[in-house]
Amino acid sequence: MILMCLAVNFIDASALENPEAVNQRLEDASVTFHLSEVNGPR
């Protein structure tokens, strides 16, 4: 699964819990989770 992050400019620690949970569930189902077009720190 690929999550395109082009419009994401900032994500805080509390917001990271959701993608981490999704990643764990996908990993349990043998599905690889990737992030695409991630903006670096500014």
Backbone as CSV, one residue per row, in Angstrom:
resi,resn,N_x,N_y,N_z,CA_x,CA_y,CA_z,C_x,C_y,C_z
1,MET,0.842,-1.154,0.000,0.000,0.000,0.000,0.894,1.225,0.000
2,ILE,0.535,2.223,-0.771,1.301,3.467,-0.836,0.402,4.618,-0.391
3,LEU,0.877,5.390,0.563,0.178,6.585,1.019,0.921,7.788,0.469
4,MET,0.277,8.545,-0.418,0.896,9.735,-0.996,0.719,10.898,-0.026
5,CYS,1.813,11.550,0.329,1.812,12.595,1.366,2.140,13.969,0.802
6,LEU,1.850,14.207,-0.441,2.223,15.455,-1.087,1.655,16.681,-0.369
7,ALA,0.417,16.615,0.122,-0.213,17.768,0.762,0.046,17.836,2.272
8,VAL,0.804,16.890,2.814,1.093,16.884,4.252,2.342,17.727,4.490
9,ASN,2.185,18.819,5.238,3.313,19.699,5.513,3.900,19.487,6.901
10,PHE,3.099,18.934,7.817,3.562,18.744,9.185,2.743,17.634,9.827
11,ILE,3.385,16.796,10.620,2.682,15.782,11.385,3.320,15.725,12.764
12,ASP,2.488,15.823,13.798,3.029,15.794,15.157,3.040,14.363,15.688
13,ALA,3.604,14.182,16.868,3.779,12.843,17.433,2.454,12.128,17.654
14,SER,1.428,12.844,18.089,0.136,12.189,18.330,-0.504,11.731,17.023
15,ALA,-0.291,12.471,15.954,-0.854,12.092,14.657,-0.111,10.907,14.044
16,LEU,1.085,10.629,14.506,1.848,9.498,13.985,1.313,8.160,14.466
17,GLU,0.529,8.160,15.528,0.010,6.902,16.067,-0.874,6.173,15.052
18,ASN,-1.687,6.901,14.302,-2.589,6.267,13.348,-1.840,5.553,12.218
19,PRO,-0.913,6.212,11.514,-0.190,5.474,10.456,0.628,4.305,11.015
20,GLU,1.134,4.439,12.237,1.869,3.324,12.842,0.946,2.139,13.091
21,ALA,-0.282,2.416,13.527,-1.258,1.344,13.753,-1.654,0.686,12.428
22,VAL,-1.857,1.512,11.404,-2.184,0.980,10.074,-1.042,0.117,9.571
23,ASN,0.187,0.596,9.742,1.351,-0.166,9.318,1.407,-1.522,10.010
24,GLN,1.126,-1.554,11.299,1.170,-2.813,12.040,0.107,-3.785,11.535
25,ARG,-1.098,-3.281,11.297,-2.171,-4.156,10.800,-1.848,-4.688,9.410
26,LEU,-1.281,-3.830,8.546,-0.901,-4.285,7.212,0.238,-5.293,7.282
27,GLU,1.192,-5.032,8.164,2.309,-5.958,8.329,1.809,-7.320,8.782
28,ASP,0.833,-7.342,9.691,0.245,-8.605,10.153,-0.420,-9.361,9.012
29,ALA,-0.887,-8.611,7.991,-1.523,-9.218,6.822,-0.537,-9.429,5.672
30,SER,0.764,-9.265,5.951,1.837,-9.435,4.951,1.733,-8.438,3.801
31,VAL,1.303,-7.219,4.126,1.220,-6.141,3.135,2.247,-5.080,3.524
32,THR,3.012,-4.593,2.555,4.036,-3.586,2.811,3.427,-2.195,2.682
33,PHE,3.753,-1.324,3.622,3.228,0.042,3.685,4.354,1.004,3.329
34,HIS,4.120,1.878,2.354,5.119,2.851,1.927,4.527,4.259,1.947
35,LEU,5.375,5.246,2.192,4.990,6.652,2.089,5.652,7.222,0.841
36,SER,4.897,8.045,0.114,5.396,8.635,-1.128,5.269,10.147,-1.058
37,GLU,6.206,10.855,-1.681,6.182,12.307,-1.802,6.125,13.009,-0.446
38,VAL,6.929,12.521,0.487,6.984,13.091,1.836,7.866,14.331,1.826
39,ASN,7.353,15.421,2.399,8.138,16.651,2.520,9.119,16.530,3.678
40,GLY,10.329,16.988,3.473,11.324,16.973,4.538,11.142,18.149,5.479
41,PRO,11.923,18.171,6.558,11.825,19.273,7.505,12.237,20.596,6.846
42,ARG,11.628,21.665,7.295,11.926,22.984,6.720,12.482,23.889,7.755
